[in-house]
């Protein structure tokens, strides 16, 4: 008689730093490689069959199939190179989120609850901090920089320039939108209005702020963020921290279960 078993875990674990990026890497591998690989395998089989017939002194001409095979291989290589470039970018982003996540995890000793890869609708929050100093959303921008010189990130209060160039997507707008979304989620689930401070971090870059933003927002290097938070005056009580953390944990698990159900 087969004994029914179940998981010993009462609740699913919360998401880890960079999990959405890792999931996207797997999706990309399926999307970019699977179709061309099947295409190549199909023409490889046909070409091999024709060459076997050809070498057996029969009349078929394998040249056409050989040409199609070469074209399919070329297409596969093109997609492979494109995938490699995207995977390298995603790997850099994932490593950055994990490094920042490990740094932020040290704040648990200071009474902070730390969440990674919080899923929203068609987006995710890299990190969320809930603790004595308040509620923070942390957007990690791990961008490569020149091997020489001392490139910097300039923040004028409304826009960011990285290495002298303005990104295609303004991280300030993105960070504020994420903070506003989290504020509404917590308000809906707790009935309290928690102020949420958006933060953008650039690992390894020198940050220079030229103008104070009109709305609260920090643009920092990750280690500086930890120092800022440690020296911040308390704003939340232990009860408020526990309440906000509990409701965000429940939201994360509910959203993850919903997505898993939708993907079946």
C-alpha positions, 0 to 999 in steps of 0.5 A: 500500500502506497503511503501518501506523503506531503511536504513538511513545509507549511509555507512556500519559501520567499523568493531569492534575490535575482530569481526573476532574472534566473527564470528569464534566463531559462525562458530565453534558452527555451524561446531562442534555442528550441525552435532553431534546434528542432529546425536544424535536427529536421534538415540534418535528418533529411540531409543524412538520409539523402546522402546515404541514398546518394552514396548507395548509387541511387539517383537522389540529389542531396545538394538542395537539402545540404543548402537548407541544412547550412541555412538552418545552421546559420540561423541557429548560430545567429540565434545562439550568438544573440542569446549569448549576449542577452544571457551575459547581460542577465548574468551580470544583472543577477550577480548584482542583485544577489550581491546587493541582496546579501549586503541587505540581508545584514540589516536583519540584525538591525530589526529589518525584514528583507524581501527579494524579487517581489512580484508585481504585475509585469514587473518585480521589485528587486528588494524591499526593506521593512524596519525601524527606519521605514519601508524601502524599495531597492532597484539594483542597476548592475551596469558594466563600466569602462575598465579605466578611469573613474566613471560616475553616476550623476543624479540631478534630482530628476534624471540619472546619467551613467558614464555621461549617457542618459539611460533609455529608461529613466530609473527614477521614474521606475523606482518611484512607480515601484514605491507607489505600487508597494504603498498601495499594496500595503495600504489595501492589505493593512489599512495603514498608509506606509510611506515607501522610500524608493532607492536606486543602487549602482554597484561599483559606481561612484554616485554624485548627486548635484540637486536634491530631489523634490520627492524623496528618493535615494541614488546610492552605492549599495554599501552607502545605502546600508550606512544611511539606513543604519543611521536613519531615525526610527519611524516604525514601531515593532508592531508596524514592522511585523504587520507590514512584513506579514502582509507583504509575505502573504502577498508574495506567496499568493502572487507566486501561487497564482502565477504557478496556477496560471502557468499550468 
